[in-house]
Amino acid sequence: MLFANAAIEKHIKTIESEIGKKRLIIKHLERRLVRAEQTQMNEEHAKAERKYIPSQLEASEAIGALETLLANVSRDWTQRENRFLGHVVLSPPIGFNVGEEGFMEDWAVVEIDDAKVDSTNFVGNVIDPGTTVPMNEFIDRMYQHPSNPHSFNYPGNRLLKFYNTIPDEETWKPSEGVVDHNNDPCIMVMKRGYASDLTIGCLNSIRSFTRFYFKGQPGQMSKAVAILPRNSSSGAFSKPGDSGSAVVDGKGRLAGLLTGGSGACSYVTSINVGAWPQG
């Protein structure tokens, strides 16, 4: 299902909130323009005030677009049956200590309903950086150190497509010259999750051993790829509710799926784990 009930309600509230913010901006600009017309000011000051008129027009256009989006989402997506995209046809039990690396393995095969998803409406596997983090700030977060090579280009259509996967060998030993703010080797990665939205973190050579998966059952050892906060003040990469989020680097390479976290550390199951079914 695309979006659980709580998720779709959250998205609707976010759209409504954005509309409210834009209306407040317009009211502020209207008051400022009225004040400019009612008071005497020199031409230079008057010119500066008139510069705010385009901002008012942009806010009005944004409200129109957001109201259209809100109407479409409310009409097409609030009903649960409209959000079912397919069904699970195979879901083996979770595997522990799988392969030479000893990772956890958790996967399923899903048959997609082609009446709902086809080549005309599927844009591919992408992450939308969104608008919560300004573009220049987002780019700065992806380059934790001035010496790092520029492997990330902000997508022109704001959709970062997935290309290939990050080899496990590279997560063990990141490319030389790619370091974080402490000069430690790392790979900068991002995810968009339900609970914490868009975040950026450091995937590095740490392997975390997790032992307890099911309450009341003996613990089993498996490794997980660890992702740390991008710096000491950025907060954890994920929160409860983000599980299942795709984690990718600046090139759009998939590292794996988020499976959990503990304190500041988040855990990812590698996309390269196990032998995938053939055919």
C-alpha positions as a Markdown table, in Angstrom:
| # | Residue | x | y | z |
|---|---|---|---|---|
| 1 | Met | 0.0 | 0.0 | 0.0 |
| 2 | Leu | 1.3 | 3.4 | -0.9 |
| 3 | Phe | 1.0 | 5.5 | 2.3 |
| 4 | Ala | -0.6 | 4.1 | 5.5 |
| 5 | Asn | -3.6 | 6.0 | 7.0 |
| 6 | Ala | -1.4 | 8.0 | 9.3 |
| 7 | Ala | 1.0 | 8.9 | 6.5 |
| 8 | Ile | -1.7 | 10.2 | 4.1 |
| 9 | Glu | -3.2 | 12.3 | 6.9 |
| 10 | Lys | 0.2 | 13.7 | 7.6 |
| 11 | His | 0.7 | 14.7 | 4.0 |
| 12 | Ile | -2.7 | 16.4 | 3.8 |
| 13 | Lys | -2.0 | 18.4 | 7.0 |
| 14 | Thr | 1.4 | 19.4 | 5.5 |
| 15 | Ile | -0.3 | 20.7 | 2.4 |
| 16 | Glu | -2.9 | 22.6 | 4.4 |
| 17 | Ser | -0.1 | 24.1 | 6.6 |
| 18 | Glu | 1.8 | 25.3 | 3.5 |
| 19 | Ile | -1.3 | 27.0 | 2.2 |
| 20 | Gly | -1.8 | 28.7 | 5.6 |
| 21 | Lys | 1.8 | 29.9 | 5.6 |
| 22 | Lys | 1.5 | 31.4 | 2.1 |
| 23 | Arg | -1.6 | 33.2 | 3.1 |
| 24 | Leu | 0.2 | 34.8 | 6.0 |
| 25 | Ile | 3.0 | 35.9 | 3.7 |
| 26 | Ile | 0.4 | 37.6 | 1.4 |
| 27 | Lys | -1.2 | 39.4 | 4.3 |
| 28 | His | 2.1 | 40.7 | 5.5 |
| 29 | Leu | 3.1 | 41.9 | 2.0 |
| 30 | Glu | -0.3 | 43.6 | 1.5 |
| 31 | Arg | 0.1 | 45.5 | 4.8 |
| 32 | Arg | 3.6 | 46.5 | 3.9 |
| 33 | Leu | 2.5 | 47.8 | 0.5 |
| 34 | Val | -0.4 | 49.7 | 2.0 |
| 35 | Arg | 2.0 | 51.3 | 4.5 |
| 36 | Ala | 4.4 | 52.2 | 1.7 |
| 37 | Glu | 1.6 | 54.0 | -0.2 |
| 38 | Gln | 0.3 | 55.9 | 2.9 |
| 39 | Thr | 3.6 | 57.2 | 4.1 |
| 40 | Gln | 6.0 | 59.6 | 2.4 |
| 41 | Met | 9.3 | 58.0 | 1.4 |
| 42 | Asn | 12.1 | 58.7 | -1.1 |
| 43 | Glu | 12.1 | 57.1 | -4.5 |
| 44 | Glu | 14.9 | 54.6 | -3.5 |
| 45 | His | 12.9 | 53.4 | -0.5 |
| 46 | Ala | 9.7 | 53.1 | -2.6 |
| 47 | Lys | 11.6 | 51.1 | -5.2 |
| 48 | Ala | 12.7 | 48.7 | -2.5 |
| 49 | Glu | 9.2 | 48.2 | -1.3 |
| 50 | Arg | 7.9 | 47.6 | -4.8 |
| 51 | Lys | 10.3 | 44.6 | -5.1 |
| 52 | Tyr | 8.0 | 42.7 | -2.8 |
| 53 | Ile | 5.1 | 42.7 | -5.3 |
| 54 | Pro | 6.6 | 39.7 | -7.3 |
| 55 | Ser | 6.9 | 37.8 | -4.0 |
| 56 | Gln | 3.2 | 38.4 | -3.4 |
| 57 | Leu | 2.4 | 37.1 | -6.9 |
| 58 | Glu | 4.6 | 34.0 | -6.4 |
| 59 | Ala | 2.8 | 33.3 | -3.1 |
| 60 | Ser | -0.6 | 33.6 | -4.7 |
| 61 | Glu | 0.4 | 31.2 | -7.5 |
| 62 | Ala | 1.8 | 28.7 | -5.0 |
| 63 | Ile | -1.5 | 28.8 | -3.1 |
| 64 | Gly | -3.4 | 27.9 | -6.3 |
| 65 | Ala | -1.1 | 25.0 | -7.0 |
| 66 | Leu | -1.3 | 23.7 | -3.4 |
| 67 | Glu | -5.1 | 23.9 | -3.4 |
| 68 | Thr | -5.2 | 21.9 | -6.6 |
| 69 | Leu | -2.8 | 19.3 | -5.1 |
| 70 | Leu | -4.9 | 19.2 | -1.9 |
| 71 | Ala | -8.1 | 18.6 | -3.9 |
| 72 | Asn | -6.4 | 15.8 | -6.0 |
| 73 | Val | -5.0 | 14.1 | -3.0 |
| 74 | Ser | -8.2 | 14.3 | -1.0 |
| 75 | Arg | -10.2 | 12.9 | -4.0 |
| 76 | Asp | -7.8 | 10.2 | -5.2 |
| 77 | Trp | -5.8 | 9.0 | -2.2 |
| 78 | Thr | -7.8 | 9.2 | 1.0 |
| 79 | Gln | -9.6 | 5.9 | 0.3 |
| 80 | Arg | -7.5 | 2.9 | 1.3 |
| 81 | Glu | -8.4 | 0.8 | -1.8 |
| 82 | Asn | -7.0 | 3.5 | -4.0 |
| 83 | Arg | -3.6 | 3.2 | -2.3 |
| 84 | Phe | -3.2 | -0.6 | -2.9 |
| 85 | Leu | -0.6 | -1.1 | -5.6 |
| 86 | Gly | -0.2 | -4.8 | -5.5 |
| 87 | His | 0.2 | -7.9 | -3.2 |
| 88 | Val | 3.0 | -10.0 | -1.7 |
| 89 | Val | 3.5 | -13.3 | -3.5 |
| 90 | Leu | 6.6 | -14.5 | -1.7 |
| 91 | Ser | 8.0 | -13.5 | 1.7 |
| 92 | Pro | 10.5 | -15.9 | 3.2 |
| 93 | Pro | 11.3 | -15.8 | 7.0 |
| 94 | Ile | 13.9 | -13.3 | 8.1 |
| 95 | Gly | 17.4 | -14.8 | 7.8 |
| 96 | Phe | 20.2 | -14.1 | 10.2 |
| 97 | Asn | 24.0 | -14.3 | 9.8 |
| 98 | Val | 23.6 | -14.8 | 6.1 |
| 99 | Gly | 26.5 | -15.2 | 3.7 |
| 100 | Glu | 30.2 | -14.5 | 4.3 |
| 101 | Glu | 29.5 | -11.1 | 5.8 |
| 102 | Gly | 26.8 | -12.4 | 8.2 |
| 103 | Phe | 24.1 | -9.8 | 7.5 |
| 104 | Met | 20.4 | -10.0 | 8.2 |
| 105 | Glu | 18.3 | -10.9 | 5.1 |
| 106 | Asp | 14.7 | -9.7 | 4.8 |
| 107 | Trp | 13.0 | -9.5 | 1.4 |
| 108 | Ala | 9.8 | -10.2 | -0.5 |
| 109 | Val | 8.5 | -10.4 | -4.0 |
| 110 | Val | 5.5 | -8.1 | -4.8 |
| 111 | Glu | 3.3 | -8.3 | -7.8 |
| 112 | Ile | 2.3 | -4.8 | -8.9 |
| 113 | Asp | -1.2 | -4.1 | -10.2 |
| 114 | Asp | -0.4 | -2.8 | -13.7 |
| 115 | Ala | -3.8 | -1.1 | -13.8 |
| 116 | Lys | -2.5 | 1.3 | -11.3 |
| 117 | Val | 1.3 | 1.5 | -12.1 |
| 118 | Asp | 2.6 | 1.3 | -15.6 |
| 119 | Ser | 5.1 | 3.1 | -17.9 |
| 120 | Thr | 2.9 | 6.2 | -18.2 |
| 121 | Asn | 2.8 | 7.1 | -14.5 |
| 122 | Phe | 5.9 | 5.4 | -13.0 |
| 123 | Val | 8.9 | 7.8 | -13.0 |
| 124 | Gly | 11.3 | 5.2 | -11.6 |
| 125 | Asn | 12.9 | 4.8 | -8.2 |
| 126 | Val | 13.7 | 8.3 | -7.0 |
| 127 | Ile | 14.2 | 10.5 | -3.9 |
| 128 | Asp | 12.7 | 13.9 | -3.9 |
| 129 | Pro | 14.9 | 16.3 | -1.8 |
| 130 | Gly | 11.8 | 18.4 | -1.3 |
| 131 | Thr | 11.8 | 22.0 | -0.1 |
| 132 | Thr | 12.3 | 21.6 | 3.7 |
| 133 | Val | 16.1 | 21.9 | 3.2 |
| 134 | Pro | 17.2 | 24.8 | 0.9 |
| 135 | Met | 19.2 | 23.6 | -2.1 |
| 136 | Asn | 22.4 | 25.3 | -1.2 |
| 137 | Glu | 22.2 | 24.0 | 2.4 |
| 138 | Phe | 21.4 | 20.5 | 1.1 |
| 139 | Ile | 24.5 | 20.5 | -1.2 |
| 140 | Asp | 26.7 | 21.7 | 1.7 |
| 141 | Arg | 25.5 | 18.8 | 3.8 |
| 142 | Met | 26.4 | 16.3 | 1.1 |
| 143 | Tyr | 30.0 | 17.7 | 1.0 |
| 144 | Gln | 31.2 | 17.3 | 4.6 |
| 145 | His | 34.8 | 18.3 | 3.7 |
| 146 | Pro | 36.1 | 20.8 | 1.2 |
| 147 | Ser | 38.6 | 18.2 | -0.1 |
| 148 | Asn | 35.8 | 15.8 | -1.1 |
| 149 | Pro | 35.3 | 15.2 | -4.9 |
| 150 | His | 31.9 | 16.6 | -6.1 |
| 151 | Ser | 30.0 | 13.4 | -6.9 |
| 152 | Phe | 26.5 | 14.9 | -6.1 |
| 153 | Asn | 24.7 | 17.2 | -8.5 |
| 154 | Tyr | 21.3 | 18.5 | -7.3 |
| 155 | Pro | 18.8 | 17.2 | -9.8 |
| 156 | Gly | 17.2 | 19.7 | -12.1 |
| 157 | Asn | 13.7 | 18.2 | -11.8 |
| 158 | Arg | 14.3 | 17.6 | -8.0 |
| 159 | Leu | 14.1 | 13.9 | -8.4 |
| 160 | Leu | 17.3 | 11.9 | -7.7 |
| 161 | Lys | 17.1 | 8.7 | -9.6 |
| 162 | Phe | 18.6 | 5.4 | -8.3 |
| 163 | Tyr | 21.5 | 4.0 | -10.4 |
| 164 | Asn | 23.1 | 0.7 | -9.4 |
| 165 | Thr | 24.1 | -0.2 | -5.8 |
| 166 | Ile | 27.0 | 0.6 | -3.4 |
| 167 | Pro | 29.3 | -2.5 | -3.3 |
| 168 | Asp | 29.8 | -3.9 | 0.2 |
| 169 | Glu | 33.5 | -3.7 | -0.5 |
| 170 | Glu | 33.2 | 0.1 | -0.8 |
| 171 | Thr | 31.3 | 0.5 | 2.4 |
| 172 | Trp | 34.1 | -1.4 | 4.1 |
| 173 | Lys | 36.7 | 0.9 | 2.5 |
| 174 | Pro | 35.3 | 4.1 | 1.1 |
| 175 | Ser | 37.1 | 5.8 | -1.8 |
| 176 | Glu | 40.3 | 7.6 | -0.8 |
| 177 | Gly | 39.8 | 11.3 | -0.4 |
| 178 | Val | 36.1 | 11.1 | 0.7 |
| 179 | Val | 36.1 | 12.1 | 4.4 |
| 180 | Asp | 33.6 | 13.6 | 6.9 |
| 181 | His | 34.1 | 16.7 | 9.1 |
| 182 | Asn | 36.5 | 14.7 | 11.3 |
| 183 | Asn | 38.6 | 13.6 | 8.4 |
| 184 | Asp | 37.3 | 10.0 | 8.8 |
| 185 | Pro | 36.5 | 8.0 | 5.6 |
| 186 | Cys | 32.8 | 7.9 | 4.9 |
| 187 | Ile | 30.1 | 7.9 | 2.2 |
| 188 | Met | 27.4 | 10.5 | 2.5 |
| 189 | Val | 24.0 | 9.1 | 2.1 |
| 190 | Met | 20.4 | 10.3 | 2.3 |
| 191 | Lys | 16.9 | 8.9 | 2.9 |
| 192 | Arg | 13.4 | 10.3 | 3.1 |
| 193 | Gly | 11.4 | 8.6 | 5.8 |
| 194 | Tyr | 7.9 | 8.8 | 7.2 |
| 195 | Ala | 9.0 | 9.9 | 10.7 |
| 196 | Ser | 12.1 | 12.2 | 10.1 |
| 197 | Asp | 11.6 | 13.2 | 6.5 |
| 198 | Leu | 14.8 | 14.0 | 4.6 |
| 199 | Thr | 18.0 | 13.4 | 6.4 |
| 200 | Ile | 21.7 | 13.0 | 5.5 |
| 201 | Gly | 24.2 | 10.8 | 7.3 |
| 202 | Cys | 27.6 | 9.1 | 7.1 |
| 203 | Leu | 27.8 | 5.5 | 6.0 |
| 204 | Asn | 31.2 | 4.2 | 6.9 |
| 205 | Ser | 33.2 | 1.1 | 7.6 |
| 206 | Ile | 31.5 | 0.3 | 11.0 |
| 207 | Arg | 29.6 | -3.0 | 11.2 |
| 208 | Ser | 27.2 | -3.3 | 14.1 |
| 209 | Phe | 26.4 | -6.6 | 15.6 |
| 210 | Thr | 22.7 | -6.8 | 16.6 |
| 211 | Arg | 21.5 | -9.8 | 18.6 |
| 212 | Phe | 17.9 | -9.6 | 19.7 |
| 213 | Tyr | 15.1 | -9.5 | 17.2 |
| 214 | Phe | 12.0 | -11.1 | 18.8 |
| 215 | Lys | 10.9 | -10.7 | 22.3 |
| 216 | Gly | 11.0 | -13.9 | 24.4 |
| 217 | Gln | 13.2 | -15.7 | 21.8 |
| 218 | Pro | 17.0 | -16.4 | 22.0 |
| 219 | Gly | 19.1 | -13.7 | 20.4 |
| 220 | Gln | 20.7 | -14.3 | 17.0 |
| 221 | Met | 23.8 | -12.5 | 15.7 |
| 222 | Ser | 23.7 | -10.6 | 12.5 |
| 223 | Lys | 25.6 | -7.6 | 11.1 |
| 224 | Ala | 24.1 | -4.4 | 9.8 |
| 225 | Val | 25.6 | -1.4 | 8.0 |
| 226 | Ala | 25.7 | 1.5 | 10.4 |
| 227 | Ile | 24.9 | 5.1 | 9.5 |
| 228 | Leu | 26.0 | 7.9 | 11.9 |
| 229 | Pro | 24.8 | 11.5 | 12.1 |
| 230 | Arg | 26.5 | 13.8 | 9.7 |
| 231 | Asn | 27.9 | 15.9 | 12.6 |
| 232 | Ser | 27.6 | 16.2 | 16.3 |
| 233 | Ser | 24.6 | 18.5 | 16.2 |
| 234 | Ser | 22.6 | 17.1 | 13.3 |
| 235 | Gly | 20.7 | 14.4 | 15.3 |
| 236 | Ala | 20.1 | 10.8 | 14.4 |
| 237 | Phe | 19.8 | 9.7 | 10.7 |
| 238 | Ser | 16.4 | 8.1 | 11.5 |
| 239 | Lys | 13.6 | 7.8 | 13.9 |
| 240 | Pro | 11.1 | 5.0 | 14.8 |
| 241 | Gly | 8.7 | 4.8 | 11.8 |
| 242 | Asp | 11.4 | 5.3 | 9.1 |
| 243 | Ser | 12.0 | 1.6 | 8.7 |
| 244 | Gly | 11.9 | 0.5 | 5.0 |
| 245 | Ser | 13.3 | 3.8 | 3.7 |
| 246 | Ala | 15.7 | 3.5 | 0.8 |
| 247 | Val | 19.2 | 4.8 | 1.6 |
| 248 | Val | 21.2 | 6.1 | -1.4 |
| 249 | Asp | 24.4 | 8.1 | -1.9 |
| 250 | Gly | 24.9 | 11.3 | -3.9 |
| 251 | Lys | 25.2 | 9.3 | -7.2 |
| 252 | Gly | 21.9 | 7.6 | -6.6 |
| 253 | Arg | 23.4 | 4.3 | -5.7 |
| 254 | Leu | 21.3 | 2.2 | -3.3 |
| 255 | Ala | 23.0 | 1.1 | -0.1 |
| 256 | Gly | 20.1 | -0.8 | 1.3 |
| 257 | Leu | 16.9 | -0.4 | 3.3 |
| 258 | Leu | 16.7 | 1.1 | 6.8 |
| 259 | Thr | 15.8 | -1.6 | 9.4 |
| 260 | Gly | 16.2 | 0.1 | 12.8 |
| 261 | Gly | 18.3 | 2.2 | 15.0 |
| 262 | Ser | 19.7 | 2.6 | 18.5 |
| 263 | Gly | 20.4 | 6.1 | 19.8 |
| 264 | Ala | 22.5 | 8.1 | 17.3 |
| 265 | Cys | 23.2 | 5.0 | 15.2 |
| 266 | Ser | 20.9 | 3.8 | 12.4 |
| 267 | Tyr | 21.0 | 0.3 | 10.8 |
| 268 | Val | 20.7 | -0.6 | 7.2 |
| 269 | Thr | 20.3 | -4.1 | 5.7 |
| 270 | Ser | 22.7 | -4.2 | 2.7 |
| 271 | Ile | 21.0 | -4.4 | -0.8 |
| 272 | Asn | 23.7 | -6.9 | -1.7 |
| 273 | Val | 22.8 | -9.5 | 0.9 |
| 274 | Gly | 22.1 | -13.1 | -0.1 |
| 275 | Ala | 21.5 | -14.9 | -3.4 |
| 276 | Trp | 18.5 | -13.4 | -5.2 |
| 277 | Pro | 16.1 | -15.7 | -7.0 |
| 278 | Gln | 16.8 | -16.2 | -10.7 |
| 279 | Gly | 14.4 | -16.1 | -13.5 |
